């Protein structure tokens, strides 16, 4: 089984033009850091109407998913850096459980392990440097 936490973050002071690739990476980093998961476990879909960001966070098991959901609910307006993104709202937090797809190689659709280190994945899944702010806000080793 795969466990995910889904929720929507509203960023009323941002526009689609402002929410560029760099902002998206910082957003995923902030969510990962706040929830204690690696940013590769945070997927986002951005839509207009101010900015609405649908967030899906992979969890290793049901207990971790419940904890992630509780943390997201509790965080409300400080889930992402307000100096970068302005005020935010969190809504629709829910835990989802899905069955792995049939026919894929063993382990191909397992939920990734969560990690607290701030590495960023490139398109091929290789670690790259973390967002620049990690040097001051994260324990980078």
N, C-alpha and C positions, 0 to 999 in steps of 0.2 A: 504494500500500500504506500501511497505517496501522501504526505501531509503538507498542506499549504495554508497560509493565512492571507486573506485578501481584504483590502480596504481601499478607500479613496481618500486622497489628500487634496484639499482645495487650496489653491494659492491665488487669492483674489487680486493681489497687487501685481501679478506677473502676466506677461503676454506670451504668446507662442514664439514671437521673435526673440524675446529675452531668454526663453527656456531652450537654449542651444545645447549642443553635445556636451560642452564643458559643464553646464548647469545640470544636465541630466546625470553625468558622472558624479558630480558633487552631491546631488540629491540621493542617488543610490548609496553613496558612501555614508551620508548622514543617517539614512534609514538603517543601514547595516550596523553602523556604530551604535546607534541608540538602542537597537534591538539585540545587539550582541551576535550578529551573524556576518559572514563574509559578504561583500557586496555582490559577488557572483550569484548569491542565493536570492538576490532582490531583482525582480523584473518589474519594469514599469511600462505603462501605455499612457501617453499624454493626449489629452483632448482639449479643445478650446471651450470657451465659456468661462472667462478668466482663464485659469489653467486648472484642469482636473487631472490628477495623476492616479491611475488605477495601479495599485501596488500588489504584487504577489511575492510572498516570502516563503522559500522552501524551508521545511523543518525536518529534523531527523526522525521524530516520532510524535505521537499524539500529545504527550506531556509537553514537549518543547513547543509544539504548535499552540497549545493553550497558553503557555507562558508568553510567547511572542504576541498573541492576541491581547492578553492582559496588559502587556507593556505598551502596545500601540494605543489601546484604549486610554490608558492612564496618561500617556504623553500628551495627547490632544494637541495643543498649540505649540509645543516645543519639540516636535518630532524631527524637524529639520531646522537648520540655522536661520533664525529670523533676519539676521543681517544680510544674508545672501538671498533668501527667498521671500522675505516679508512674512506677514502672519499666515498661518495655515490652520486648516480645520481637518479633523480626521472623522470619517464616518463609515458606516457599513462594515465594521470589522467582523469577520467570520472565519472559522476554521473549516477547511474543506479536505475531504479524504477522497482520493481517486485510486482506481485500480490501475496497475501498470498495463501498458499496451501489450497485446499478444504479438509474438513473432519477432520481437527485437532481441538482439544478443543479450545474454545474461549480464545484468548490471547496467545496461544502456539507459534505462529509465529510472534508476534508483535516485532518490533524493540526495543531492550532494551533502556532505558533512558540513556543518556550519563552522566557521572560523572567525576569530575576532581580529585577525591581522588585516591591515588595510591595503593589501595588494589589489590591483586592478587587473581584470582579464582582458586581453585583446580578443579580436574576432576568432582567433584559433584556440582560445582557452589558455594561452600562455600568460604568466604573470608579467605585468609591466609595472612601471612606477606608479605609486599612489598619487591621488590628487595632491597638489602642492601644499594644501593646508594640513596634510597629515603630519608633516614634520613638526608642527607646533601643537596639534591637538591629539595625536595618537602616539602610542608607544611603538615606534618603528624600530625594528631590530635589524 
